[in-house]
Amino acid sequence: MDLDGLRVAVTGAGRDTGRLLAEAFAERGAQIFLSARDLAAAEHVADVINQRGPGQAEAFRCDLAAPDSVRAFAAAVARRTKHLDVLINNGTPYLEGDDLGDVSDDQIRSVMAAGGTGTALLTKHLLPLLRTSSRPDIVNMISACGELGHRRSGAHPAFYAAKHAHAGLAEILSHRLRPEGIRVISLFPPDFVQDGPRQADNELTARSVVDCVLFAVSQPRDCFIREFHFEQVQRPRP
């Protein structure tokens, strides 16, 4: 799969799935603009990518829960490139808990601001760069928590709410940007593991999720894959 020269922005790329996404695109020759709330973590991932090649990466701090930070990241990307081919909205932090009272008010505010407002603002501010690309894609790493009626995750209710907001944004953007040739691709994976056997009786792995993203982005431009939904192996919550 040759993605040589593609210009890709990835949020939440300091660790786990975001890091795997950034590395996977760079391994195929893409130029990566990666961000994380922790700048040191983002810089470490960029250093690893730049040592391996063939793609190169630059690291930025971006806290999706802080509008000024979102705008600063978008502006920094715009100073470095005249177009953006792929935006991967991956940055909402996971929040666990059964009851609304299990976490602080600030944690609830932060996760909802990142998944809802921050994701919308970043997409808004990078959309001009996407519109100048000959092959623009917006990839949304949502979650099965954003599916109507999903109750199988141990995620906090605020995380569910944030993911429903993200899903709603992706749904309307897919409809409204389609005439411009901008593909909006959304993934709704259940709770999954970072590593593990990639077999039918095991939980979904991050590598398989990343492979779905690579598959969708590499398709010819007449192929609009709007959503990926997944079967869940683990037992449902009681």
C-alpha positions, 0 to 999 in steps of 0.5 A: 500500500503506497501512501507516499507523500500523503499529508496526514494529521493525527490527534491523540497520537502520543500513545496506543492507537493514535501512535499506531495510526501515525506510525502506519501511515509513516511506514507507507511514506506519509508526512505526519503532523501528530499531536497529543496533550503531552508534547513530550509524548508526541515528540517521542513518537515523531522521533521514532518515526523520523528514525525509521522512515520513510515518512517523516513526522512533526509533533505538536501539543493539542488539548482538544478540550481547550479551543485555543490549543485546537486553533494553535495546532490547526494554524501550525499545520497550515503554516507547514503545508498548503493542503492536508490529505487526511485528518484522523480525529482520534484524540478523545480520552477514555473515561471509565465509570458506571455512575455519573458520580464516579469522576469529577466535574472537570473530568466530565467537562474535559471528555465532553469538550474534547470529543464534541467541541474540540473535534468539531473545531479542529475539523472546522479549522483544517477543512480549508486545507482538506478542500485543497487536497486532490484526495481528502479524507476525514477519519473519525475514530469514534467507538461503539459507545457512539452507536444507538443502544450500545451498553456493553462498554464500561465507559463513563456516561460522559464518554458515551455522550462525547462519542454520540456527539462525535457520531452526529458530527460525522454523520452530517459531515458525510452527507454535506461534504460528499458533493465536494469529494471529501470522504468522511470515514467513521469507525465504531469499534467496541472496547478493544485491546492494543495487542493480542492474537488476531483470531476469531475467538479473541477481542478486536486488536488495535492493529485490526482497527488501524488496518481498516483505516488504511484500507478505507483511505487507500480505496479509489475515489469512487469508493465512499466507505462511510462506517465500520461496525464490528462484532464484539466477542467479549461477554456483554456487561450484566 
